[in-house]
Amino acid sequence: MRIAFLGTGRMGTELALHLLPDHELTVWNRTAERTARLAEAGAAVAGTAAEAVDGAALVITSLFGPDAVRETVIAPGLIPPGTPWVDTTTVSPADAEEFAAAVAGYVGVPVVGSLGPARNGALGVYVGTPDAALRAQVVELVSPWADPERLRGVGSSREAAVGKLLANLALAVSAQGLREALALGEATGTSPEATLDMLGGTGLAFIATMKGPFVRGERTTEGGDFTADAIAKDARLMLDTVDGAARPGSDLPALRGALASLDAEIAAGHGEHDFSTILLPGAEPTAE
């Protein structure tokens, strides 16, 4: 199949590489240098998004957020009638509904996981559209990215967006919980290593294991797989969703705490670091 792939940042590049063995890929990125790895692997490089899409049987987007989708795809009416559009961008449920209303072939396909699972074909993947035939086609197309047990077809792009946001809410809140556990450990004279060990039998065991190498200094946060900028962007989508619902008593205070910690690190110049930066000694304190 001839596929246009728009957005070849860190995640987009990993996803596109899985498609190259079986498909003819034309790639585009706003920063052209970021297409180099795919060009070396055999992809054609387009000078504009419109050039990439011209003649493609299917379009895939992997952009930073919903505003980038609007600018790149919606505003210029980029998707030709009848062409399926597979969007891996993390968006809100309302964004997903907007894009599905604008383009009949829209399929929300957010991925859950970071660069390591992406390289290894072990991501969680939601494939959301009410079109059962198109859903089945896209499930097959994206299967090289996915852990088979975490590849799920769902009935709408909105449902897919909800699944992705729930996954990243769990990640952000767990990281904030680990941050606070480390702070409590420090206040009691407990070493970070001992704190991590004692969390092994708790609900924070998963995040303590995942982020332990950063806390112990075995890995650097620079050039991280999932940046503070990226998860903070997703947290804002979650908060906007809840605020927009305007339901009495509906709030996400734990997520707001996590976002405050992330924003402090972003303000300190660590936005492009792995979000584990909130866990390190010297991390900016959360605002009161």
Helices and strands as residue ranges (DSSP letters): E 2-6, H 10-19, E 24-28, G 32-35, H 36-41, E 44-45, H 49-53, E 58-61, H 66-69, I 70-74, E 85-87, H 93-102, E 106-108, E 111-112, H 115-119, E 123-128, H 132-142, G 143-145, E 146-154, H 157-187, H 192-198, G 199-201, H 205-215, H 228-245, H 253-265, I 266-270, G 275-279
